[in-house]
Amino acid sequence: MNIDQVLRRLRRAPDDATVLLLPAYGVVSECEIVRAVSIPRRPWVHEQHRRADGQVDHLFHPWAEAWTEGFDGPADQASLERVVILVADEESLKHGIADAAPKGRISMEELRAAEAQNHHEMRASSQLLTEEDFRARLGVSRKRLANMLEEGSVFALNVDRASAFPAFLCNKTLDLKRLWAVARILVPAPPTSRLDLLTRQCGALGGRVPLELLEDDRDYRSLRRFAKGWASEFSRTVVKCYDAEQSDSTPQVDPLYTCATEIDPRRLLWKRALDAVKSPGYRFPHEIPRAPLTLLICVERATAGESGDVLEARLVCELSGRNLRASVTTADGDEPAIVHKLKLATKRPSVTDLCDAVFSMLKKLARGQTT
């Protein structure tokens, strides 16, 4: 469960409700009060230990340089993930980190080497195919394959600087039409993550492998719903609001307000920006400030695993009573800023009131242009 999913559920709870923590395999009477929230600055190691019966044990620890005892490199997996810890006893957290004795040494280079070795073995066993073999099995031309790659129906891994295609994507014993439809949903995620999701047991899907959920209509609908939520976690749309006068005079000024949501980057820009404003997910500060007379809005996109955010749009909004003048510049072209005028419902809007009005107008205009 990620932070956005937690916040969505907490939204239904009363503000004065006490947060309790139920330990694994505990009974309700053993619930403890959550007394603190720890947000480690560095990612933790997420180990997935595969048991003989096919089930997977998930272990998390903060040592990016060490395995836990019992980790089997060839069979098990490990990755780095950001975590949030709900703490019932702060002393236990401190002692747990200080007293643990990790075994062995690992590094990101070793993780990448293990992944590369796994891909080499998959290619040797024909689980990954060359482009020529993949096209031959599907019976498609180079042009058709290029189109399928572009739309996301199929994908390839980079193995020794050559494209390697998962063999299941051309396995005609599967419902390829449905499989390719799911693959298109997963496009925001890197190819290796898509491969792992489609071929491994998933707890959120009842411990089943997604490739096994293509035949039954109900299973397929469940898989599509899960895939949409899972893929959206790889891209975040962020809206940052600044006092334009301060941002012009002071370099690297902090934003007045920031909000964000995890959403498919292929969705309409203004739809994503509007969702970020209305989403119960990340917001800071929690008390929404009033909009200054001149508000600078930056819409950015952050992608998991990539450093730095991509600026997608820049808006300068000037207030005069209820009248708003918005100068909009997008990053997808060299055209000059487009100016829009609209009348707000109030003379003293908050930054989110203003963003809501502007993004709603731009979303409506963009949809009109595409119809």
C-alpha positions in Angstrom: 0.0 0.0 0.0 1.4 3.4 -0.9 0.8 6.8 0.7 -1.9 7.9 -1.8 -3.9 4.7 -1.1 -3.6 5.3 2.7 -4.7 8.9 2.5 -7.7 7.9 0.3 -8.9 5.5 3.0 -8.2 8.0 5.9 -10.3 10.5 4.1 -13.4 8.6 5.3 -12.3 8.6 8.9 -13.2 11.4 11.5 -10.5 13.9 12.1 -10.3 13.1 15.8 -10.1 9.3 15.3 -7.2 7.6 17.1 -4.9 5.7 14.8 -4.2 2.1 16.0 -1.6 -0.4 14.7 -2.6 -4.1 14.5 0.5 -6.3 14.4 0.7 -9.2 11.9 -1.0 -12.3 13.2 -2.3 -10.3 16.2 -5.8 -10.0 17.6 -7.9 -6.9 17.8 -7.2 -6.5 21.5 -3.5 -6.2 20.8 -3.8 -3.0 18.7 -1.4 -0.3 19.8 -1.6 3.5 19.4 0.5 5.0 16.6 2.7 7.5 18.4 4.9 8.7 15.6 5.5 8.6 11.9 9.0 8.0 10.5 9.9 9.0 7.0 13.4 7.8 6.2 15.3 10.1 3.9 17.0 7.3 2.0 15.2 4.3 0.3 15.1 1.0 2.1 15.9 -2.4 0.7 12.8 -4.4 -0.2 13.7 -8.1 -0.3 11.3 -10.7 -1.8 12.2 -14.2 -0.6 10.6 -16.9 -2.7 9.5 -20.0 -0.7 9.4 -23.5 -2.1 5.6 -23.4 -2.2 5.7 -20.4 -4.5 4.7 -17.8 -1.9 6.8 -14.7 -1.3 8.0 -13.2 2.0 8.6 -9.5 1.9 11.3 -8.0 4.1 12.3 -4.4 4.4 15.4 -3.0 6.0 17.4 0.3 5.8 20.8 -1.1 4.8 21.3 -0.5 1.1 24.6 -2.3 1.5 23.6 -5.6 3.0 21.4 -8.6 2.5 19.4 -10.2 5.4 20.3 -13.7 6.4 18.7 -16.3 4.2 18.6 -14.2 1.0 19.2 -16.4 -2.0 20.7 -14.2 -4.8 19.7 -16.4 -7.8 16.1 -17.1 -6.6 15.2 -14.0 -4.6 14.8 -10.3 -5.6 15.7 -7.0 -4.0 15.0 -3.4 -4.9 15.2 0.0 -3.3 12.0 1.7 -2.2 10.9 4.8 -0.3 9.0 3.9 2.9 6.9 5.5 5.6 6.9 3.8 9.0 4.0 4.0 11.5 5.6 3.8 14.9 3.9 2.5 18.1 7.2 2.6 20.2 9.9 5.0 19.0 12.5 3.2 21.2 11.9 -0.1 19.3 12.5 1.6 16.0 15.8 3.1 17.2 17.0 -0.1 18.8 15.9 -2.1 15.8 18.0 -0.1 13.4 21.0 0.1 15.8 21.1 -3.5 16.9 20.5 -5.4 13.7 23.5 -7.1 12.2 23.2 -7.4 8.4 25.1 -10.2 6.7 27.3 -9.6 3.7 27.7 -6.6 1.5 25.7 -5.5 -1.6 25.6 -2.5 -3.8 23.4 -1.1 -6.6 26.0 -2.4 -9.0 25.4 -5.9 -7.7 21.6 -5.5 -8.0 22.0 -4.4 -11.6 24.4 -7.2 -12.3 22.0 -9.8 -10.9 19.2 -8.3 -13.0 21.4 -8.5 -16.1 22.4 -12.1 -15.4 18.7 -13.0 -15.0 17.9 -11.4 -18.4 20.8 -13.3 -20.0 19.4 -16.5 -18.7 15.9 -15.7 -19.9 17.3 -15.0 -23.4 19.2 -18.3 -23.4 16.1 -20.2 -22.4 14.0 -18.3 -25.1 11.9 -16.5 -22.5 13.3 -13.4 -24.2 13.5 -13.3 -28.0 15.4 -11.3 -30.5 13.5 -8.9 -32.7 13.7 -11.2 -35.7 12.4 -14.2 -33.7 9.7 -12.2 -32.2 8.5 -10.8 -35.5 8.6 -14.3 -37.0 6.5 -15.8 -34.3 3.9 -13.0 -34.6 4.1 -12.8 -38.4 4.4 -9.0 -38.5 6.6 -6.6 -40.5 9.2 -4.3 -39.0 6.8 -1.3 -39.5 3.9 -3.1 -37.7 6.2 -4.0 -34.8 7.4 -0.4 -34.5 3.8 0.7 -34.3 3.0 -1.9 -31.6 6.0 -0.7 -29.6 5.0 2.9 -30.0 1.4 2.2 -28.8 2.7 0.0 -25.9 1.0 -3.3 -27.0 4.4 -4.9 -26.7 7.7 -3.9 -25.1 11.3 -4.9 -25.1 14.2 -5.0 -22.6 17.7 -3.8 -23.3 20.0 -6.8 -23.1 23.6 -6.1 -24.2 22.3 -3.1 -26.2 19.9 -5.2 -28.2 16.1 -5.4 -27.9 14.9 -8.5 -26.2 11.1 -9.2 -26.3 9.2 -11.3 -23.7 8.1 -14.5 -25.4 4.7 -14.4 -23.7 3.8 -11.3 -25.7 3.6 -13.6 -28.8 2.3 -16.7 -27.1 -0.8 -17.5 -29.1 -2.1 -19.8 -26.4 -2.9 -16.6 -24.4 -5.6 -14.1 -25.3 -3.1 -11.7 -27.0 -5.8 -9.1 -27.6 -6.4 -8.8 -23.9 -2.7 -9.1 -23.0 -1.7 -6.3 -25.3 -4.5 -4.1 -23.9 -3.1 -4.6 -20.4 0.4 -3.9 -21.7 -0.8 -0.6 -23.1 -2.1 0.4 -19.6 1.4 -0.4 -18.1 3.3 1.9 -20.4 4.3 4.5 -17.7 6.3 1.8 -15.9 9.8 0.7 -17.2 9.9 -2.5 -19.3 11.6 -4.5 -16.5 8.8 -3.5 -14.1 6.2 -4.5 -16.6 7.8 -7.9 -17.1 7.9 -8.5 -13.4 4.3 -7.5 -12.8 2.9 -9.7 -15.6 4.9 -12.8 -14.7 5.0 -12.9 -10.9 2.4 -13.7 -8.3 0.7 -10.6 -7.0 -0.8 -10.4 -3.6 -3.3 -7.7 -4.7 -4.7 -10.2 -7.2 -5.1 -13.0 -4.8 -1.6 -14.3 -5.1 -2.2 -15.1 -8.8 0.0 -14.3 -11.9 -1.5 -11.6 -14.1 -1.0 -13.8 -17.2 -3.4 -16.3 -15.7 -6.2 -13.7 -15.5 -6.9 -13.1 -19.2 -9.5 -15.7 -19.9 -12.2 -15.1 -17.3 -14.1 -11.8 -17.9 -14.3 -11.0 -14.2 -10.6 -11.7 -13.6 -9.7 -9.6 -16.6 -11.7 -6.6 -15.4 -10.0 -6.9 -12.0 -6.6 -7.1 -13.7 -7.3 -3.9 -15.7 -8.4 -2.0 -12.7 -5.3 -3.1 -10.8 -3.0 -2.3 -13.7 -4.3 1.3 -14.0 -3.6 2.0 -10.4 -0.2 0.3 -10.4 1.0 2.0 -13.6 -0.1 5.5 -12.3 2.4 5.1 -9.4 5.3 5.5 -11.8 4.4 9.1 -12.7 3.4 12.0 -10.5 2.0 15.4 -11.7 3.0 18.2 -9.4 1.5 21.7 -9.2 3.6 24.4 -7.5 2.3 27.9 -6.8 4.5 30.9 -6.1 4.1 34.6 -5.4 5.2 35.9 -8.7 6.7 39.1 -7.3 8.8 37.2 -4.8 9.9 34.6 -7.3 11.1 37.3 -9.7 13.2 39.0 -7.0 14.4 36.0 -5.0 16.0 33.0 -6.7 15.0 29.5 -5.5 12.1 30.9 -3.4 9.9 28.2 -1.8 6.5 27.7 -3.3 3.4 29.1 -1.4 1.7 25.8 -2.0 2.4 22.4 -3.6 0.1 19.5 -4.4 0.6 16.3 -6.4 -1.1 13.2 -7.6 0.0 9.9 -9.1 -1.6 9.7 -12.5 -0.9 8.2 -16.0 1.2 10.8 -17.9 -0.7 10.1 -21.1 -3.8 11.7 -19.7 -4.6 15.3 -20.7 -2.2 17.8 -19.1 -4.9 19.9 -17.6 -6.8 16.9 -16.4 -3.7 15.8 -14.5 -3.1 19.2 -13.1 -6.8 19.5 -12.0 -6.6 16.1 -10.3 -3.5 17.2 -8.4 -5.4 20.2 -7.0 -8.4 18.1 -6.1 -6.7 15.0 -4.9 -6.5 14.1 -1.2 -2.9 13.0 -1.7 0.2 15.2 -1.2 -0.5 18.8 -0.1 1.8 21.3 1.6 1.1 23.3 3.6 -2.1 21.8 4.9 -3.7 25.3 5.4 -4.3 26.6 1.8 -3.1 30.2 1.4 -4.9 32.9 -0.4 -3.8 33.7 -3.9 -1.5 36.8 -4.3 -2.3 39.4 -6.9 0.1 37.8 -9.3 0.4 34.0 -9.0 3.0 31.9 -10.8 1.9 28.2 -11.3 4.3 25.5 -12.5 3.0 22.1 -13.6 5.7 19.5 -13.5 6.0 15.7 -14.0 8.1 13.4 -12.0 8.9 9.9 -13.1 10.0 7.1 -10.8 13.6 6.2 -11.1 14.5 9.4 -12.9 16.2 12.4 -11.3 14.7 15.9 -11.7 11.2 17.0 -12.6 10.1 17.9 -16.1 8.4 21.3 -16.5 5.2 20.9 -18.6 3.5 24.2 -18.2 4.0 27.7 -16.7 1.1 30.0 -16.0 1.2 33.6 -14.8 -2.2 34.6 -13.3 -3.0 38.3 -12.5 -5.9 39.1 -10.3 -8.0 42.3 -10.4 -11.1 41.9 -8.2 -12.9 38.9 -9.6 -11.2 39.3 -13.0 -8.4 36.9 -13.8 -5.9 37.2 -16.7 -3.9 34.0 -17.2 -0.8 33.8 -19.5 -0.2 30.1 -20.3 3.0 28.6 -21.7 3.4 24.9 -22.3 6.7 23.0 -22.8 5.5 21.0 -25.9 6.0 23.8 -28.4 7.8 27.1 -29.2 4.6 29.1 -29.5 4.3 32.3 -27.5 2.2 32.4 -24.3 -1.6 32.3 -24.8 -3.6 34.7 -22.7 -7.0 33.7 -21.3 -9.5 35.8 -19.3 -12.2 34.6 -16.9 -14.3 35.8 -14.0 -13.9 34.1 -10.6 -16.7 33.3 -8.1 -15.0 35.4 -5.4 -12.7 38.4 -5.1 -10.4 36.7 -2.6 -9.7 33.2 -3.9 -7.3 30.7 -2.4 -4.6 29.3 -4.6 -6.5 26.1 -5.1 -9.7 28.1 -6.0 -7.7 29.9 -8.7 -6.0 26.7 -10.0 -9.3 24.9 -10.1 -10.9 27.7 -12.2 -7.9 28.0 -14.6 -7.3 24.2 -15.1 -11.0 23.5 -15.5 -11.2 26.2 -18.3 -8.0 24.9 -20.0 -9.2 21.3 -19.8 -12.5 22.3 -21.4 -10.8 24.2 -24.1 -8.3 21.4 -24.8 -11.2 18.8 -25.1 -13.0 21.1 -27.5 -9.9 21.2 -29.7 -9.6 17.4 -29.9 -13.3 16.8 -30.8 
